[in-house]
């Protein structure tokens, strides 16, 4: 088994991941609002960096049928 070492680079990865986790609710809200404002799934995907299917999942989780 390989020994796991906590390094500054690994801490940086964890810190960056935490920033992303904290931003996720705001991004999901913006995705829903963009769709309600008439944006297409492909446009939202391009703007968010998410795949089209991930955008659809977020919309469905918020009660919105995606195109």
Secondary structure, 3 states (H helix, E strand, C coil): CCCCCCCHHHHHHHHHHHHHHHHHHHHHHHHHHHHHCCCCHHHHHHHHCCCHHHHHHHHHHCCCCCC
